[in-house]
């Protein structure tokens, strides 16, 4: 799990002083950039130098508690699933002052060659980083498919 503390700016809240729902996607992207920082050149190096992208193909969001201007979100990023060409990242966003879960997003990305705009096999360093933060399998140990 990789953590990012993210203060809420005035421009990110609505007239009710609550973070506008779409802003959580931007926070998730900031957390994703932090997550990939250990790669050579970081996330920017992956995109700009290596021309490998991770575009979103699915995003799910659950909102649990409000967040206001002046508060800080602690965003915990982990990996829910890794495939051959895709992965699902999980962002759990907590209000830092009281630890309450404010939102949870699941973000599926596909490894893409940005020159050809086509999906490609995941580079080994990307797979290794994702694997290092893979969530434990929630199924009971030893439980296999039935039927």
C-alpha positions as CSV (number, residue, x, y, z in Angstrom):
1,X,0.0,0.0,0.0
2,X,1.2,3.5,-0.9
3,X,-0.1,6.5,1.0
4,X,-0.6,10.1,0.0
5,X,-1.8,12.9,2.2
6,X,-3.8,15.4,0.1
7,X,-5.0,18.7,1.5
8,X,-8.4,19.9,0.1
9,X,-8.2,23.3,-1.7
10,X,-11.0,25.9,-1.8
11,X,-11.4,25.5,-5.5
12,X,-12.3,21.8,-5.1
13,X,-15.5,22.3,-3.0
14,X,-19.0,23.2,-4.0
15,X,-21.4,25.8,-2.5
16,X,-22.1,23.4,0.4
17,X,-18.3,23.3,1.2
18,X,-18.1,19.7,0.2
19,X,-15.6,18.1,-2.2
20,X,-17.3,17.9,-5.6
21,X,-17.7,14.2,-6.5
22,X,-15.7,14.3,-9.7
23,X,-12.6,15.7,-7.8
24,X,-12.1,12.2,-6.3
25,X,-11.1,11.0,-9.7
26,X,-8.4,13.6,-9.9
27,X,-7.2,12.7,-6.4
28,X,-7.0,9.0,-7.5
29,X,-4.8,10.0,-10.4
30,X,-2.5,12.0,-8.1
31,X,-2.3,8.9,-5.9
32,X,-1.5,6.8,-9.0
33,X,1.3,9.1,-10.0
34,X,2.7,8.7,-6.5
35,X,2.3,4.9,-6.7
36,X,4.4,4.7,-9.8
37,X,7.1,7.1,-8.6
38,X,9.6,4.2,-7.8
39,X,9.8,3.3,-11.5
40,X,12.9,4.8,-13.3
41,X,11.7,8.3,-14.2
42,X,8.5,7.8,-12.3
43,X,5.1,8.0,-13.9
44,X,6.2,10.8,-16.2
45,X,9.1,8.6,-17.4
46,X,6.7,5.8,-18.2
47,X,4.5,8.1,-20.2
48,X,6.9,10.5,-21.8
49,X,10.1,8.5,-22.3
50,X,8.9,4.9,-22.6
51,X,5.6,5.9,-24.2
52,X,3.7,3.3,-22.1
53,X,0.3,4.5,-20.8
54,X,-2.2,3.2,-18.3
55,X,-5.5,4.6,-19.6
56,X,-8.7,3.9,-17.5
57,X,-11.1,1.4,-18.9
58,X,-13.4,1.2,-15.9
59,X,-13.8,3.3,-12.7
60,X,-16.2,2.6,-9.8
61,X,-16.7,4.9,-6.9
62,X,-18.4,4.6,-3.5
63,X,-18.8,7.8,-1.4
64,X,-19.2,7.3,2.3
65,X,-18.6,10.6,4.2
66,X,-18.2,14.2,3.2
67,X,-14.9,16.0,3.0
68,X,-14.6,19.8,3.4
69,X,-12.2,22.6,2.5
70,X,-9.2,22.7,4.8
71,X,-9.4,19.0,5.6
72,X,-6.8,16.5,4.4
73,X,-7.4,13.1,2.7
74,X,-5.1,10.2,3.3
75,X,-5.3,8.2,0.1
76,X,-4.1,4.6,0.4
77,X,-3.4,2.9,-3.0
78,X,-3.3,-0.8,-3.3
79,X,-3.7,-3.3,-6.2
80,X,-6.9,-5.4,-6.3
81,X,-6.1,-7.4,-9.4
82,X,-3.3,-7.9,-11.9
83,X,-3.8,-9.4,-15.4
84,X,-1.5,-9.8,-18.4
85,X,-2.2,-6.4,-19.8
86,X,-4.4,-4.8,-17.1
87,X,-4.7,-4.1,-13.4
88,X,-7.2,-2.7,-11.0
89,X,-6.0,-0.2,-8.5
90,X,-8.0,0.5,-5.3
91,X,-7.9,3.9,-3.7
92,X,-9.3,4.2,-0.1
93,X,-9.6,7.9,0.9
94,X,-9.8,8.6,4.6
95,X,-10.3,12.0,6.4
96,X,-7.0,12.4,8.1
97,X,-8.3,14.2,11.2
98,X,-10.7,11.3,12.2
99,X,-9.8,8.3,10.0
100,X,-13.3,8.1,8.6
101,X,-13.5,6.4,5.1
102,X,-14.8,9.1,2.8
103,X,-14.6,7.3,-0.6
104,X,-13.3,4.2,-2.2
105,X,-12.5,4.0,-5.9
106,X,-11.6,1.0,-8.1
107,X,-9.7,1.9,-11.3
108,X,-9.0,-0.6,-14.0
109,X,-6.2,0.4,-16.4
110,X,-4.8,-1.3,-19.5
111,X,-1.1,-1.2,-20.4
112,X,-0.9,0.7,-23.7
113,X,1.7,1.5,-26.3
114,X,1.1,5.2,-26.7
115,X,2.7,5.3,-30.2
116,X,0.4,2.7,-31.7
117,X,-2.5,3.2,-29.2
118,X,-2.7,-0.5,-28.7
119,X,-2.7,-2.7,-25.5
120,X,0.6,-4.4,-24.8
121,X,2.0,-6.9,-22.3
122,X,2.8,-5.3,-19.0
123,X,6.5,-4.4,-18.6
124,X,8.2,-6.4,-15.9
125,X,9.1,-3.5,-13.7
126,X,5.4,-2.3,-13.8
127,X,4.2,-5.8,-13.0
128,X,6.8,-6.1,-10.1
129,X,5.6,-2.8,-8.6
130,X,2.0,-3.7,-8.8
131,X,2.7,-7.2,-7.4
132,X,4.5,-5.6,-4.4
133,X,1.2,-3.9,-3.4
134,X,-1.2,-6.7,-4.3
135,X,-4.0,-7.1,-1.7
136,X,-4.2,-10.5,-0.1
137,X,-6.7,-12.9,-1.8
138,X,-10.0,-12.6,0.2
139,X,-11.0,-16.1,-0.5
140,X,-10.5,-18.7,2.3
141,X,-7.2,-20.6,2.1
142,X,-7.6,-23.8,0.2
143,X,-11.0,-22.9,-1.2
144,X,-11.1,-23.8,-4.9
145,X,-13.8,-23.7,-7.5
146,X,-16.8,-25.9,-6.8
147,X,-18.9,-27.7,-9.2
